[in-house]
């Protein structure tokens, strides 16, 4: 069994179908043989019924009380015992009146019971002591003169069995040959049908991480093997995109990490070469700490994305009031907005709640509002609106910045993607804030979208499933 499991698919398919065919043909042969034997016996029984009537008509009672047969048509000639008929005539008292010479000292059955206890017997098979198989029938025959007699007529079954075994022999030789021929044909057909699989396997074995742009050749994409090839090509395409994203992510992360490290190193090296007072060194250390904070924020974002990709982030859901969360976020970023003389306004209902992880959702909202503050001009305004639909709780963050060109809108949630790279880096961004926000919102079963109306400004809309109030049962009253 274990060796069969290790065999290739075409061998297993061939053995499976050959076995099923052999079992099916064997059952068919058994059924046909049984049907054939039954028909042969029915024909023989019909012949016995006709011949026993002929024999009964030929029986005559002699004047001396003996029994005579006027015709011997039903009895075989001497030397043709195995093909002939055999006849016995018994009295009802169990005395043998007539006995075919070919039977010699053998009888066709037990003597009839005494009295009128004999009943008609249908044809049945017997075997003589010599080993010959016979088909016999018994009748109670009323003579014109004298008492009734029991007539037994038998015929040899040897021709029947000879014909039966000839047919079984033909089937015994023919069925294995048929199974072997079908198995060989099936193996060749399976080998031809599975040839594309071998070709795909050989081609796939040659594809490495540097050759993910290659695709399998598919002859017929509509059959099962073609669909397998299409699915494999789609997997290769996804792997290629994933590898490209990983390479890009690694390159961008390395670049973003190098920037603050280079700044820290440059400031430190220049400071070591200069001789200044305490104020100078305080400013130098402040610049280094600023770059260190930027580096720490970048590392935190990278760790967040790594945990998100690994699926290790477990949300601790609770009821979160969106207005309270927005107020907390605005207070956190208020200092940054005041430095640029910006105003952040909040509008909305205070009763809207969602089931969310407060820390994760707060990080998403902080990133979106921070992005709005960065892109709004000095003295501008950022608006945070809380509203709802029948099924969604919506947080909208609107700025009055330059807006987002159409060609960038589909990519702003990608990692390290920046519309204005030089300006974003100068403002301290690494292109991870919106991607983290999109991930955090999706973890809560929501989505984030950007809307840019004609003119300046952009609106980021966060949609979350809201907690629906429980419906009071019929007849319920607060009174």
FENLINDA-V863535 format. One record per backbone hydrogen bond with DSSP energy under -1.0 kcal/mol. CO is the residue of the C=O (numbers start at 0). NH is the residue of the N-H. If there is no record, write none. Layout:
BEGIN
CO|NH, CO|NH
END
This chain:
BEGIN
0|4, 1|5, 7|11, 8|12, 9|13, 10|14, 11|15, 12|16, 13|17, 14|18, 15|19, 16|20, 17|21, 18|22, 19|23, 20|24, 21|25, 22|26, 23|27, 24|28, 25|29, 26|30, 27|31, 28|32, 29|33, 30|34, 31|35, 32|36, 33|37, 34|38, 35|39, 36|40, 37|41, 38|42, 39|43, 40|44, 41|45, 42|46, 43|47, 44|48, 45|49, 46|50, 47|51, 48|52, 49|53, 50|54, 51|55, 52|56, 57|69, 59|67, 61|64, 65|61, 67|59, 71|74, 76|79, 79|82, 79|83, 83|155, 84|75, 85|153, 86|99, 87|151, 88|96, 88|97, 89|149, 90|93, 94|90, 97|88, 99|102, 100|103, 102|105, 120|137, 123|135, 125|133, 127|130, 131|127, 132|156, 133|125, 134|154, 135|123, 136|152, 137|120, 138|150, 140|148, 148|140, 149|89, 150|138, 151|87, 152|136, 153|85, 154|134, 156|160, 157|161, 158|162, 159|163, 160|164, 161|165, 162|166, 163|167, 164|168, 165|169, 166|170, 167|171, 168|172, 169|173, 170|174, 172|176, 173|177, 174|178, 175|179, 176|180, 177|181, 178|182, 179|183, 180|184, 181|185, 182|186, 183|187, 184|188, 185|189, 186|190, 187|191, 188|192, 189|193, 193|197, 194|198, 195|199, 196|200, 197|201, 198|202, 199|203, 200|204, 203|206, 207|210, 210|213, 222|226, 223|227, 224|228, 225|229, 226|230, 227|231, 228|232, 229|233, 230|234, 231|235, 232|236, 233|237, 234|238, 235|239, 236|240, 237|241, 238|242, 239|243, 240|244, 241|245, 242|246, 243|247, 244|248, 245|249, 246|250, 247|251, 248|252, 249|253, 250|254, 251|255, 252|256, 253|257, 254|258, 256|260, 257|261, 258|262, 259|263, 260|264, 261|265, 262|266, 263|267, 264|268, 265|269, 266|270, 267|271, 268|272, 276|280, 277|281, 278|282, 279|283, 280|284, 281|285, 282|286, 283|287, 284|288, 285|289, 286|290, 287|291, 288|292, 289|293, 290|294, 291|295, 292|296, 293|297, 294|298, 295|299, 296|300, 297|301, 298|302, 299|303, 300|304, 301|305, 302|306, 303|307, 304|308, 305|309, 306|311, 317|355, 319|353, 320|324, 321|325, 322|326, 323|327, 324|328, 325|329, 326|330, 327|331, 328|332, 332|336, 333|337, 334|338, 336|341, 337|340, 339|378, 342|381, 344|383, 346|385, 351|321, 352|466, 353|319, 355|317, 356|360, 357|361, 358|362, 359|363, 360|364, 361|365, 362|366, 363|367, 364|368, 365|369, 366|370, 367|371, 368|372, 369|373, 370|374, 371|375, 376|379, 379|342, 381|344, 382|397, 383|346, 384|395, 386|393, 390|465, 391|388, 392|463, 393|386, 394|461, 395|384, 396|459, 397|382, 400|456, 404|407, 407|410, 410|413, 413|416, 419|423, 420|424, 421|425, 422|426, 423|428, 424|427, 430|415, 431|435, 432|436, 433|437, 434|438, 435|439, 436|440, 437|441, 438|442, 440|445, 441|444, 446|462, 448|460, 450|458, 457|398, 458|450, 459|396, 460|448, 461|394, 462|446, 463|392, 472|475
END
